[in-house]
Amino acid sequence: MTTNTTASDEPTIDEVDDTDPADGASDAGVTRRRALHVGGVVGLGGLLGGIGAGSNTAAAADSSSVVHLDYDDYDDWSDVYRVSNGNSDALSLVASPTYSGERALQLQVSEGDHWGVSTHYDFEDGLLELHGRVRFALNTNWSMEGRNFANCRLWNCAISHGEGSAGGGDTDGTNGWSNRLYVTSRGTNPDGPFHLLSNTYHMDHPGWGDQDYLIDGEPEAIGAPEIEPGTWYEFEYYVAVNTIAAGMAIPNGVVRYWLDDELIYDRSDFRFTTDQENNVIDSNGPVGHYGGTYTAPQNLYAYYDDHSMALGGTLDDC
């Protein structure tokens, strides 16, 4: 294995995920504020919206609103997610492998590239809290060779769009923020099993995001799961926006992760926003971004299935 001499603690650099679909960067053609044209909240366990234009924008009706995305129900992935960055050709619905049903979502990061693609399931009016669940797997020969360790983003857990959400932007409470899940080769072999990383752009950590590696000995790691290529995992995430008092952000914003029902990460000290009207949770969804200034050493594939979301509450309450 060759080792890159670049510092191994290099931040996870990426572009800002704030492109409006009206600017031509989206395949789905909807914006956060655009109203739904089909469907609505149809009850517990049902789809919110329908197949076709507008189905990837959800209205936050109440704490009992749940969205279950069964990829078998859609003709194309763009009926579900929009794209902000990367190559839309990197995403496809495939018959194998799947966790359940007939189709799963495949996301490719090509050899020598950073992107992949960054996708979003948008919330029409934004959310103060989001509880999500998805199954994911890495392809059987996933490898992160070429440096001391590397990081690859797998999931946008909660994005508030704006320059403060990614790309080294300073989060000031009004200009976006984010929490994203990464897979990392830090503390392991370049062929795995791999570890997980939580990266958060918040007000108390200017530039490049706050990186919490879920590895034994790291201060914020409750668990240190090992991610084996070729194995399906159930990833669950909960994000809640901080409260505000006298115009000041209170450090009580929450991010929690579970893997296969085991709590692995729990922080409740984030300051995300000073504006609960316009700087809240806009979207979440699958993503593939490799690096840093380094790129994927080979073609890499991540798979997703059974994406569920509780809008403004928790899945356990619904």
N, C-alpha and C positions, 0 to 999 in steps of 0.2 A: 504494500500500500504506500502510495506517495502522500506526503504530508505537505499541505499548503503552509507557507511561512506567515501568512496573514494571521494576525492575532485572533485566537479562537473565541474571544469574547466579543467579536465584532457584532454590532447591533443588527437586528433583523430589519433590513432596509426594504421598503416597498413604496409604491405610489399611493397617493391619497385616493380613497374610495368614495369620492364625493361627486362623481360625474353624473349630471342629470341626464336621464334618457332622452330628453328633448334635444340634447346636444349631439345625438347620433351615436353614442357609445353603447347603447343598450339594444339587446335583441328583443326584449319583451315590450318595450314601448309604453311603460307606465311610470308615473312619478308618485312620490309619497302622498301628495295632496290630491291626486286624481281619484274621483269616486269610482266605486265598483260599478261595472256595467252589467254584470250577471251575478245571480245568486246572492248570498248573504249568509249570516250565521244560521245554520240549519240544524243546530242542536249538537249535543255531545256526541263525539265520535264521528261527526260528519265533516265533509269538506266545507271550507269557507270559500265561497266563490265557486266557479266551475271551470271547465276546460275552455281555453281561448283567451282572447285579449282581456286583460284586467284581472285574471285569476290569480296573479302573483302579488296582489295588493290586498292586505287584510285590514278590516276595520276592527279596532279594539272596542268591542261592544261592552263587555263586562268581564268579571273575573272568571265566569264559567265558559268563556269562548275558547274552543279548542280547534286547532287545525291539524288534521292528519293527512299527510301527503303520501299517497300510494302511487308510485311511479307507473304502475300498471294502468292507471286511469288516464294517462296523458299521451297524446300523440307525439309530443316533443318536449324536451326539457325546458324550452323557452316558454312553454305554457305555465311554468311554475316559477322560474327564477329569471331575473334580469342580470346583465353583465355590466360591470363598471370598468374593469381592467383586464388585460390579457387577451387571449385568443378564444373566441366562442367555439371554434372547431375542436378545442381541447375537451369539450364536454359532449357526452353521448349517452343514450339509453342502451343498455346491453342485456342480452339474455343470460349471460354467465360471466362472472359469478353473481349470485343473488343471495340475500339473506332470507327473503320470503317472496312469494309471488313469482312472476314471470320476468320482471325486469328490475335492474338496479341502475344507478347513475355511475358512469365511469368518468374520471377526470384525469387527464394526462398532463404531465410536465415533461417536455421533450429534452433530450440530451443537449446540453449547452445553453439552455434557456433558464430564466428566472420564472416566468409565467408559463404554464397553467392559465388559470382564469379565476377571477373573483366574481362571485355571484351573490345575489341578494333576493330574499323574499321580503318585500317591503310591507310596512305597516302604515296604513293610510294616515293616521293621526299621531303616530308615535306611541310608545308604551313607557310606563314607569317601571314595569317589571316584566320579565320574560322567562318562562321555564320551557326548555327545549330538550328533545331527545332524538338521537339518530344512531343508526348502526353504521359503522365504517370498517373498512379493511384495507390493508396495503397489499399490493401484488406480491406474489410469493418470492420474487427475486429482488425486492426493493433493496437498494444499496445507497449509502451515503458516503462513499469513498472520496478521498482527495484532500482532506484536511483533518486537523485534530478533532473537530466535531462540526457538524452542520445542522441547520434547522430548516424545516419545511412547514409552511402554514397549511393546515388542513380544514379549518372551520372558522368562519366569522360568527362568534357567539352572540355579539351585540355590537352594532355599529350605529353611532350617531354621526351622520355625514358632515364633513367639513375638514378643513386643513389640519385641525388638531387631532384627527383620528388615525393618522398614519404618516409614513414618509418623513419622519423626523420633525413633524409639526409640534409646536408647543400648545398644549391643551390649556385654554384659559377659562373654561366654564361656559363659553358661548359658541365655540367654533368646532364642535365635534369631539368625539372620544370613541374608544373602542376596547373590546376584549376579544382576543383571538387565540385559538388552540393551535399548537405546533407539535410536530413529532421531531425528535432530536436524537442525534447520535452521541451527545455528551454523556460521558460516563459508561460507554458501552462500545461494542465493536461496530465497524462501519456496515456490517451486514446484519446487525441486530442481535438480540431483540432490542428495540428502541425505547426511549423514554418520551415523556410528554413535557410540554412547556406552555405556561400561560403568559401571554404578552398583553399588557394593558396600557393604553394611553389615558392618563388621568392628570389632574391638575397639580399633583405633588411630585411629578416625575417628568421634568421637561425633556423633550427630545427622545426619539427612538423607542419609547415604550418601556415599561417596567417588566422585566423578564423574571418570572418565577419558575425555576426548573423543578419538576416533580421527581426529585431524586433524593435518596437517603442522605441526610446531613444538610439539605437545603432548608432554610428557616421556615418557609411557607408550605413545605410539602407535608401533607397529612399522610399520603400514600405515595408509593414509588412503583407504579405499575410498569410491567414490561410488555411492549407491543411486539408481537410476533407477526412477521409477514405471512400473509395467507390465512389469517384468523379474523373472524368477525368479532367486533366489540360493540357493546351498547354504551354510548357516550351521552351523558345527561348534564345539562348546564342550567344554572339559574343566575340571572343578573337583575339587580334592583338598583334603581337610581337613588342617589343620596337625597336627603331632605335639605331644605334651605330655611335659614332663619335670619331675618333682618337683611336679606339680600346676600347672605354669606352661605357658602356651601359647607354643610356639616359632613365630617369624615365618617359616614356610615353607609356608603354605597357597598353593595354585596356582589361577590362573584363566587359561585360554588360549582364544583365539578364532581360527578360520580362516574365510575367506570364499572360496568357490570354490577350495579347497585351498591358499590363500595365508595364512600366519600373519600376523595383523594385531594381535594383542594377547597379551602374555605377562608376567604378574606372578607371582612366587613368594615374596612377602614378607608375606602376609596372616596375621593371627591371628584365626581365626574362633571357636574354642571351647576351653574347658578341660574339656569333658565329651564324650568320644567314644562314650558310650553313648546319651545322650539329646539331644545338641545337634549332630547331624550333618545329612546331606542327606536331607530328607524328601520333596521333590517337585520337579518341573519342569513346564513346559508353556506354552502360548500365553497371551498377555495383551494387553489394550489399555487403556492409561491415559494420558490427555493432560494435560500440566501437571505441577506448578505450580497456582497459583491461577487460571490462565487455562484456557480450555476450547477444544475443537475448533472451528475456524472454519467447518467444513462437515462433512457426513457423510464419514467416512473408513473405508476397508475394507482390512484386511490378510488375506492368504491364506497357508495353510500346507498342506504335503503331505509325506509320507514322513518321519515322525518316528521315529528310531531311537535306542536307548540301550544302552550297555554298562554293566552294573551291577557296580560294584566293580572295573572294569578299563578297557581301551580297546577301541574298535571295531577297531583294527588288529590286536589280539591275537586276535580272535575269528574 
